[in-house]
Structures are given as structure tokens and as C-alpha cells.
Amino acid sequence: MSASPQSVRAALRDAVRLRDCLALAVVPAAALAVFALPPGTRESLAFAYRDPTLATAYAAHFVHFEFDHLAANLLGYALLAGFGYVLAALAGCRRLFGAAAATYVLAFPLALSGLNLAVPRDAIGYGLSGVNMAFAGLLGLVLVAYASRFDRRIRVRDAPGVFFAAVAVVSLVALPGGRVAFALAATSALLALAYAVSARTAWRSAPASQPDVGSGWVDVGVLGAVAFLGYPFVGFPAPSPVEGTVVNVYAHLLGFCLGFLVPYVAFVAGVFDADAGFLTD
């Protein structure tokens, strides 16, 4: 006699670690602490592209000048990092998520600021959005890992299909209408379709497996998918300068792409173990 499928609540009690939650809470705590500083101090921590420093390249990602901006970024972080962690914990890939999250918080601020210098302009960069978009990219990967709990024929190696589908949406949402936007969207859609066809072929050739999940699992997966597919409309709004500020779509796109590619390459390279679609803690 086989054991009955585990409910999502029971699985979360077993998989979620308090230390992980505390570690994830460091980012909003840092952003709130910086926001409590005097405006002049915050201005000195923003990343000036004409006068870049190593300190501001990192610190600027925790700087906000308006409460609405701070609240929006913290809400986005809670949704993306929160859903990402829950899905990763339930999928058995907490180690992958933890390594990726540490990379985003410790290394990505410097990397994103440095890559921004490739586009010369007299501007000041600040805000957590680039790091948030990295977690959005990771969410696409852990969604596929989570889906493998329902059927082992779903392979994490096919996750780029989900990534390219999101890039197709981003191209139409973030870029001004024109040939470049439609060409990028069409190319990404074709790549997503190619991965879908490959996954379907592997699906047909492999034996079906019985899902080992109980109540609530589908609901969590749907909520994670909604966060992943819906956030591009928040992170990549249509260009509309307000009060002298412009959304840095370039940094957001970099964060999203690198946020997916870095952990995916680590997985493909065998840095993290895999067994029939599962990543192991």
C-alpha cells in the first residue's frame, strides 16, 4: 500500500526553513533602513552614471526617494522571492534557489550597475527593480521544477521555453511598437515553440508517472504562474516619463535575463544534482 499524497500545507511545514525566511527578509530590511536615512544621504548613495563608484554601484539598488516607489518594489520582491522560495521548497530545489538568491543580492547589484555604463547617459540610477526582475527570471525556472512534481516527464532542461515565452511578452509590452519589438517577440515566440515541441516529443516517448501531490498543489502552482506572467506588465511598463524619471527598461531586462540564465546554466552544468527532473536539496 502506497502512502497517500501529501497536502501542500504539510509539505510546506516540512520544506520551509525559518533561517531561509530570515535571510530573504534582509533585502526589504536593508531597503527600509536606507529609506530612513536623510534625503541628502540617499542622494549620495544613488548611482551617478557620469561619476560611478563601487560603493554607489551596490548601494543604489536599495535607495528609494518616494514611498510609493519603495512600497511597489517591496511588494514585487515579496511576490517574486516569496513565490519563488515556496515553489523551490516544494519542488526540492531549495539549494538552487538559495545560491541564486545570494548571487542576486551580493553580486547582481554591481553587475547590473556596471552593465548600465554600456549605455552612456547623464542619469542617476536607484531602486530594487533590477534585483526584483532577477527573481522573476528565477521564478520561471522553479515553476518548471515545481511542475515536474506532477509528472516526471516534465524536464527542467526545457525551462527556456517558459523564459522565451516571457521575453516575447516583454518585447511587446516594454518596447515601442515597431519592427525591432515585433522581430524580437517573433523570434522569442519561435524559440519557445521549439522548446515546446521538443518537450512534447520527450513527453510522448517517456512513460507517464503518477503525481505524488495532494490538495492545494495546483493552486500554488497557478498563483506562481500568475506572478511570473503578470509581473512583466509591472516591471516593464510602457515608456512614460513622470516628473523627470524614466523606468530603466534596460536594467530590468538585464536582471530578468541574467536571473534566469545564471541558475539555469548552473543546473545544466551539473552544479546542482538532478534526478528525472527533480533538483535535490
JOVEN-V184815 format. One record per helix or strand of 3 or more residues. SS is the DSSP state (@ for helix, = for strand). FROM is the first residue (numbers start at 1). TO is the last residue. If there is no record, write none. Layout:
BEGIN
SS/FROM/TO + SS/FROM/TO
END
This chain:
BEGIN
@/8/15 + @/18/35 + @/39/45 + @/54/62 + @/67/91 + @/94/116 + @/129/147 + @/156/174 + @/179/205 + @/217/235 + @/249/268
END
